[in-house]
Amino acid sequence: MQRNVTPVIGLTTYREPSNFAGWNLEATLVPVSYIDSVYVAGGAPVLLPSLAGLQDCYLDRIDALLLTGGSDIDPA
């Protein structure tokens, strides 16, 4: 019996100041359009916070990596 396996897609995130219900905190964010697009394409989106030393751990557990870009990366 063959089982369907949903690919796990890691998405890079941004660390940004945010406001949630009056709380001003830093948050790890990514535009929801990236999450929705991965899901619609048949993947399981997983947000990857940028934490030093964990990159190798992430790469061993995901099937693909989506680099979401940001203001620090020139799209050209």
N, C-alpha and C positions, 0 to 999 in steps of 0.2 A: 504494500500500500504506500503510495507516494503522498506526502503531506505538503501543503502549500506553506512556503516560508516567506514571510514578509521581510524585505530588506530593511535593516536599521540604518537610517541616514543621520549622521551627526551634522548639526548646524552650528557654525561659529556664532558667538553672541557679542553684544556690546555691554560695557559697564557704564551706566549713565545715572545721573541724579534723577530721581523720580518722586512723584507725589501720589500717594495712595491714601485716600480717605483722611487727609490731613497729616499723614505721616510723611516727612521728607527723608527719604532713604536712597541709598544707591541700589540699583537693581541690575540684574542681568537680563538683557532684552534682545529681541529680534523681531522685525516686522512680521505680523501674522500671515502676510501673503506668502512668505517662504514656507512656513509650517503647513499652510493649507495646500500649497502646490506639491509639496512632498507627499502629503497624504492622498491627494487626488491622483497622483501618479502611482500609488500603490505602496509607498514606503511608510515606515514608522519613524516620524521625526523625533530626534532627541537633541535637546539644547545642551551645548557644551560650554560651560563657563571657562573663561581664561584664567586658569590657576596654574602657577608654576609647578612643574614636576608631574602633572597628571596627563600630559599629552600622550605619552606612550601607553598609558592605561586606556585612554579613549580609543586610540587607533586599533588596539587589539580586539575591541568589542563592537565596532561598527563595520558595516559593509561598504559605506561610501561616506565621503566628507563633502559638504557643501560650504564653500567659503562665501559668506554673505557680504563681504566687503565692509566698507565703513569710511568715515571721513579721513582716516589715516592711510587709506590705500587709493592711489590714483587709478581710476578705471581705465585710463589709456594704457 
